[in-house]
Each structure stands twice: as structure tokens, then as C-alpha cells.
Amino acid sequence: MKTVFVVDALEAWPVEMSSCLTTAVEYLTDEAFKNGGQCDRVVNLCHWNKSMGTGFYVSLVAEARGQEVWPEVKTVENLPRSLDAIPGLKEVQQLAHRLFAEERLGDIAIQSYFGIDPEGRFTPITQQLFAVLKIPLFEAIFRLADGAWRLDELQVLAPTAIPEQHGEKLAQAAVTFIGAQPKPQSMAANRPALAILHNPDEPLPPSNPNALKNFERAARRFGMHVEIIDSKALDRLQEFDALFIRDTTNLNHYTYDFAQRATALGLIVVDDPDSILQCNNKVYLEELLARHNIPRPKSMMVHKANIDCVVPNLGLPCILKQPDGSFSLGVSKVQTEEELNKKALALLEESDFIVAQEFLPTEFDWRVTVFDGRPLFVCKYFMAPGHWQVHKYEHDRHSEGRTVALSVGEAPQIVVSTALRAADLIGNGLYGVDLKQARDKCYVIEINDNPNIDAGNEDGVLKDALYREIVGVFLRRIEERDLLVGAGDTALNPS
């Protein structure tokens, strides 16, 4: 397995490993890394000081390229809020209680270099955490409270935080890691019924009130208990068997917390955390689609040092995309180089990388909605009157073009087949694949999680059958999961 260590700057890594060391900019932009030939495993040692910073993008792009990455994006993004969800945490804390039996301090901080405690005292703890979290360098802080030791904080360490006297130990740990691959653990739980997460105050929800009623009606026809819950119900998820998110998702949002918690509890989850993470970042999607040769408009990843390359590559006008934009927000058409520079620099204040794309004008966008690996329906989303996008925002006003629902058979085969190829790269969840068709060619614009299913629009052809189809998949997955759990129990307790 070829391993590459990615750092912000070569001088930031205190260990001589020139044969497998590169910078973040080289890794993200060099064609040799894009085609996957230079490495199978990526060790991300960059600073992770914000979402959509350099460290974030190194791991995100590595995942899009199909490379094994340490750490994964979802692990680091969830550290501040989900220590309790770490698989095997109970065992780690029991181990800490035994190893810290003679300690009298209220806090104990342990460093880990690829699972090795450089002080040599608590390596069993660091090894167990490293196997689960896949974070190369971290510090774990345990706190004594009410007679028990608990993991209270866990921080990702940058290479520059490693003391000079630990350089040799870091080198030994890194070399050992190159030949090792700890396996993460997993958790599961079993709970009943279907929860539909919805925010009634969301201005552009993925399902309108009548659609929610139709989902409820369909679930009851299948004999399921169904309840619409809101953002305050996080601690109630263990009451349910499945979670259906009908709210606008985002990585730094309670919807992602719900998806993570529900997955950890073993619920059937749509949208699952990986789908939210992948679909909500256009940089990831660009890398993923490029790797699998999915037709898409000519695109490039933009950072502050290559803005002047956009016009020669894409021409004008062109499109600039904020990585986590949705509903046409964070997407701008620029007409001049001056406008391009101004808008790109503004977007790059929020994210270290953005996507630039050639402008393909069309009368409407295709949307193929896919669930469980199968196309459910197709829609034409027409542009808002007098605008180049489906959604138009003017100060405090919002308008959108009309929606025309079609059966799958009515859509061109190239549209449906291209959409299925793209959606399959994300998973088997519920996705809306947006495409543009120009003459005999079809281009994927993006893949959306939590796609719109509104009564009176997307259900125009299937009507009530659409809601039964979606709820039926939840029910089948619940039953399949329970059969597997039951088989496991029988194997453990044969009669």
C-alpha cells in the first residue's frame, strides 16, 4: 500500500520522510495525485482549524478519489460534539480507570503519535482510540469526576505542536504505521418506528406540509408508527427504528447531528451522514465525478493562487460555486474578469477552495430522483422568469421556475442512465441528480441529498404511490436489519 503524508508546508513536518511527503496544494492540484497512481492511503497532517479549510479539503478530496484517508472528514468535524458516540468509548474509559488507579490529578493529558504514547505509559489507551478515530496525531484529556475517569476532550495535533525531543519517537511511530492498518469498530442498536425530522420555519423545506401528511398516511398504511419531530428531539432518537430527514441539511447543522446520532444508534437513516457530507460539498463532487468519468461541465478547483487561470480555462461568463451552497444560493455567474476576481476572493474568505465551472445556458434543468439505486421520477425544473437559475433571489424576494413531473419512461435514456451512474457513486440513499442536456450530450451539475418531494410538484405523476414507494423502502430495510440482528442473537444463543 502506497502511503503519502500531506502537510501544510514541508518544513512543518519534523521527520525526514521525503519519499512519501507532499504539501496540501500539491496533493489537491497535481494531476499525478488526481489519477490515484501516486498513493492508496493519505495521512492528513494539515491544520484543521475550520470547516472547509485546507485540512478539511485534503481528507474530503482523498475520500472522493477513493483513497483511504486518516482521518476521515466526519470524524474530525464531529469531535467537538460527539465524543460520547465514539465506538468502544465505554471500554476505553474502563481501561483508563484501571491504568489511572494510582493517579491523583483531576486531569490527565495523553498524546498519541499514530497510536503510540510518546511517554510510554498509556499506549493501550492511545492504540484503542487511534484504531477507532484514525487520527494520526491527537491529545486526549481525561477528567476524574465522581470517582470515574471520562474522556473529556480530544484535540487534533498539528506536526508543529510536537516537541523537538519527540522527533525520533514520532519518526518511529510513522514508520511503524506505514506497515500497519488498525481496524475501526462499529456500534449498533435496535429501536422501533419512523421519525420524520422537519423544521416548520425553514423557508425552502424539501417537503411541503401536504407531502409530509402523505408520508404519514403511507407509513400508517404499512402499519408503522410515524411521528414528525423537530430539532429538540435529538435525545429521543432511541425511541425510533428509522429517521427520515425532511429538512435542509448541512454539515454544520443539527440535521447532521441527527444523522450521526441515529446512525450510531443503528437506525435506518435517510439522509445518512456520508451522503450529507458528500452531497453538501461541490469540491468533493467535482473530484468524485471526474474520477469516474461522469460527464459534467468543464470545471476547475480554485484557490487564491490560481484565480488568474479561470478565464483561460473556462472563458466568460462562467459560474463560481461556494462548496456548500444549495437552492441556487452560493452560486454566481460572473461576466468580467473584475467581477470574477472580486467574487472569487469573497468566496475564498469562507472556504480555502471553490469550484469554477463553464456556463451552459438551458431552458430547464433535468432532475432525476433516485432512491435505493432506482429512479423514482424525473422532473423538468424551468428557470425563474428572466433569470438563468431555477431560483431567483432579489433582496427579500424569492421566485422560482415551474416544475413539470415526468415518469421515468418519458425522460431521455441518456438523462436517466447518467443520473443513475452519478447517484450510485454516493450510495443507496435518496438523491436528486441535476443535469443539463445540450443536443445529444448530458452533463451532471450536482448530486443533492434530501431532494424536493412536494405535493403538487414532484408527485405529479405517481401521486400517492410515490410516498408508498419511499416508505416501503424504509420498512424493508428495517425488516432486513432485524432479521440480521435476530440471526446474530440465534448464533450467540443456540437453543
N, C-alpha and C positions, 0 to 999 in steps of 0.2 A: 504494500500500500504506500503510495507516494504522499508524503505529508508536507505541507507548506505552512510556515509560521508567518502570519501577517501582522505588521506593526505600523504605527503611525509614521515613524521615521526609523531608519536603520540604526541610528545611534541610540534609540530608545531601548534597544534590546541588549542587555549587558553580556550576553553569551555569544561566543563565536560559533555561528551555525550558518555560514554564508551560503552553503549549498541548498538550503531549504528555507531561506528567509527572503521576504519581499515586503514592499510597502503597500499600504491600502490603495493608493492611487494606481499603482502598477497592477495590483490584483483586479481592481474593478474595471480598468480600461484596456489593459493589454490583451490583444487578440489571442495570444498564446494561452492565457488562462481561461478565456471565454469558451474555447472549444473543449475544455476539460482535459486536455492532454498533459498538462503540467502537474496535476495533483488529483488525488482521490479524497484527501482529508485536509480540511482547513482548520488551523488553530488560530483563532481570532484573539490577538493580544492588544488590540487597539483600545483607546479610551472609549468608554461607554457612558458619556456624561449627559446624553439626552436621546429621546426617541428621534429617529431619522438623522442621527449623527453618523460619523464615519464607522464607528464600531457596529452600530445597528445595520448599516448597509453591507458591510463585509459579510456578516452572518446571513443576512437576508438573501444576498446575491448568491452566496455559496449554496444555500438551500435551493434556489431557483436553478442552479446549474447541476443539481443532483449530486453534489459533493457532501460528504459527511462533515459536519461543522461542529466545532467546540468553541463556545457554547452556542446553542440554538437561540434564535431571537426570543421566542416565547418564554424561555427560562429567565433571561435577564430582565425582560420587560415586566415579569410578574414578581420579581424578588421583593419589591417594596410592599406588596400587598398580599402575598400568598405563601408565606413561609409554612403555614400550617398544612398546605396542600402538598408539601414535598413528600414523595413516596418514601416510606420507610423512616419517616421522622421519629415515630414513637421508638423504634429500635435504636436510632441514633441517640436519642435522649436517655434511654435506659443505659446505653453504653457509656455515655458521658457521666451519668450518675455513679457508675462503678469506678471509672477512671479518675473522677474528681473527688473521690471519697475523702481524701486527706487534705483537699484544698479548703481554705477558709475565706478566700476572697469572694466578693459579691459578683465579680465579672471575670471571665477568662476569655482571652482573645487567642485564637489559633490561626496561624497562617497555613495555607496549603499551596504547594507547588506541584501541580499535576498529581494531587492526591497524597503528597508527602509532606509531613510536618517537618520543617527545617530544624526545629529544636529536638526532634526525635522522641517526643513524649506522647503525642496523641495521634499518631498516624492511623490507627484503626478508625478513628472518627473521620479524619480527612479523607481517607480512602472511600469510606461509605458515602460521604457527601459528594465526592468527586464522581463516583460511579453513577450517581443519580442525576446530578446537575450538569456534568460535563463542562464545568467552568475551569479553565486552566489555572488561573491564579485567583485565590479569594482569601478573605479573612472572615472567620466565623466567630461570633461573640455569643458566649453562653452566660446566662444570668441565673443566680441562685434566688429562688423565690418560693416561700412556703415549704422549704426543705427539699425542693426538687430543682434540678438543673434543666433549663429550657434554652433552646436556640432562639436568641432574641433578635439577632441581626446578622445579615450576611452581605458582604460587600465584594464586588469585583475589584481586584487589584490590577493596576497598570504596571508594566515592567519597571517603570521609573520609580515605583514605590518599593522595590526590592532592595534591601540594604546591600551595600557593596560586599560585605563579608559573607553574604549568602550566595554570591555568584557561582561558586563551584557546586553548591548543593542544587541550585536552580538548573545548572547545566546537566548534572547527573539525572535529575528528575525528568527533564525534557528528553534526554536521550532514551531513558527507560520508557517513557510514554510512546515514543515513535514505534516501539516494538510491542506495545500493549494496547488493549481496547476494552476497558471495563464496560459491562453491560448494564444499562439502566433497568430499574424495576418499574412495576406498574401497580395501579390500585383499581379496585372496582367495588361497586356496591349495588344493591338492588332495592328499588323503591317503585311505588305504583303511580299510574295516571299521567295525563298530559297537561303541562303548563304552557300557556302562550304568553310570552313576555311582550308587553305593549306599553307605549307611552302616549296617553291621550293628548298630551300637549305638544307632541312632535309635529312640526309644520308640514313635513312631507313624509308621512309614515309609509312603509312598504305595503300596508293593507289598510283600507278604509273600514269604518265601523260595520258596514254591511258584509264585507268579506270576513271579518272576524266572527260575525254571527253565523256565517255559512260554515266556517271551520268548526265552530262549536256544535252546530247541528250535525255535521258529518261525523264528528267524534262520538256523539251520543248515539247515532245510528249504529255505530260499531260496538256499542256497549261500554264505551270508555268514560271515565270521569274526566272532565275538562274544566280548566279554570284559567281565566285571564289574570295575570299577575303584573305587578309594576316593579319599579326599581327598588322598592323597600322589601321585596320578598326573597332576597338572597339567602337568608338563613332558613328558608322554608323548602329549599330545593330537594332536600332529602325525602320530602313527602311524595315526590312525583317519580314517574317512570321515564318521562321524556320531557324535553324542553324544546319548544318551537319559538324562535326569536322573530317576532314581527315588529321590530324596531330598527332604526337606522344604526348600524354597527360601526364601531371604530375601535382601534387598538387601545387608545387611552380613554376608555369609556366603560360605563357599568355593564354594557352588553357583553364586552369581552370578559369581564369578571364573572358574569353569569355563565358564559360558555365554559370558562375554565373550571369553575366550581362544579358545574353539572357534569362535565366530563370526568373530573376526579371522583365524583360520586357514582359513576357508572351509568348515568342516564344516556338515553339516545338523544343526541343534540344536533339541532339544525338552527343556526349555522354553528358548526364545530369551530373550536379556536383556530385550527390551522387554516380553515377556509377564510375566516375573518382576517387573519393575519396576511394571507397571501393575496386575497382579492382587494384588500384595502391599501395595497401599495403598488403603484404603477411601475416603479423601478423593478420590483420583483417580477411583475407580469411581463414586462419587456424582456427581461433575461430569460424567463421561462419559455415564452413563445418563440424567441429567437433560437434557443437551444433545440427546440423540437420542430423547427422549420414551419411554424404556423404562419400563413400569410398575414401580414399586417402592414400598415402604412410605414414608410421609411422613417426610422426613429433613431435617436441617439440619447445617451445619458449625458447630462450637462452638469458641470460643476464650475466654480468661479474661474478656473484656469482655461476652460475651453469654450467659453461663450462665443468667441470670435469664429469658431468652427461651424456654428449652427447654420448660418446663411449659405456658405459654400456647399454644405452637405444637403440641406433641405430646401433652400430657397425661401422666398417670401410670397404671400403670407405663410406663416407656419403656426403650429399650436404648441403652447407651453403648458405642461401639466404638473400641478402640485401632486406629490405621490399619493396622498391620502384624500384627495378631493372626491366628491360624489354629487350626484344630481346636477351636473354641469358646473358645480362650484369648484374653484381652484383650477379651472381650465380656461386659458386665454388665447385668443387669436391676435397675433402681432403682425402689423403691416410693414413696419420700417425697422431698420437696424437700431435706431434710437429707442423706439418702443420696446424692441427685443431686449436690449441691454437693461433698460430700466425695470421691466417686468421680471426678467430672469434674476437680477440681483435681489429684488424684493422677495421672490420665492425662495432664493437660496439663503435668506436670513432665517427661514423656518426649517429648511432641510438642506443637508450638505449636497444632495443630488436631486435633480428634477429630470423630467423626460421632455424632450422636444420631438415633435412629430410633423411630418408633412401634412398640409391641409388638403383634404379630399372632400370637396363640396358635393352633397347629395340632397335629394328632396326629402328623404326619410332615412332612418337607421333601422336595420333589422334587429330584433331581439328574439333569440331562441331560448326559452326557459327549459332547463334540464333538471331532472331530479332522479336520483338513483341510477344514473347513467343512461336515462332515456329521455327523449324530447317530450315535453308535455304539450306545449303550444308555441305558436310563433306570433309575433306582433310586428306591425309597422309603426314606428314612432316618428311622426312627422315633425319637422322643425317648427318652433314657435313662429307665429306670424312676423315677417320682417326680420328674422334672426337666423343665425347659422347653427344654432343648437336647439335641442328639444326643449330645454328650459331657458327662460329669459328672465334676468333679474334687473330691475331698474329701481334703485333706491329701495323703497319699502314695498315695491310691487313685484309680483311673480306671475308669469304666464307660461303656458306650455302648449306644444302642438297636440293634435288629436292622436288617439290611439286606435288602430284597427287590428283586431284579433283575427288570426287565421288558424285553421287546422294545420297540423304538421304536413299533411299531404299537399296543401295548397302552396307551400313555400318551395322555392327552387332547391333542388337536391344539394347543390354546392353550398348553399347557406346552412342547411341543417347539418350536413356532414362536417363542414368546417367547425361549426359550433360544438358538435359532439367531441371532435378531436381536442378542441381547446379545453372544454369543461372537464374532460377525463384527466387532464394534467393536474387539476386541483384535487379532485376526489369524487365521492359519490353523493355529495350534498345537493342542495337546491341552488342553482346558479342561473343567472341571466347573462347570456353571451351577446354582446353588442357587436354588430358587424356593419360594414358598408359594402355595397355592391357597385362596382364600376364595370360596365359592359359584361364580359364573361369572367371577371375576377371578383373574388370576395375576400375582404380583409377584416380580421378581428381587431376591434378597437379596444375592448376591455372585457374582463370577466367579472361580473358582480355577484357578491353574496347577497343574501336577503332581497332577491329581485321583487319588483312590484307584482302583487296579485290583488287587484282592486275589483270589487264588484262593479259591473258596468263597463269595465275596460278589458282586462286580461282574460276574464271568464266569458267573453262574448260568444265563444263557440262551444266550449264544453259545459258551461253553466255549472250546475251542482256536481256534475261528475268530476270537475277539476278538484274540488275540495275533498271529495271522497278518495280520489286517487292519491292525494298528498297525505291525508290522514291514514289511509290504508298502508302506506309505506312505513309510517311510524309504528302502526300496530304490528306489522310483520316483523320489523326489526326488534321490537320488544319481545315478541314471542320467540324469535330465534335466539336472542340473548338469554332468555330464561331457560330455554332448552339446553343451552351450553352450560349454564350455571348448574342446572339440575343434573346434567351428566357428570359434571365435576364432583358434585356432592355424592352421587352414587358411587363414583370411583373411590372416593375417600372413605365412604361408609357402606361397603357392600353388605347386603342383607344375607 
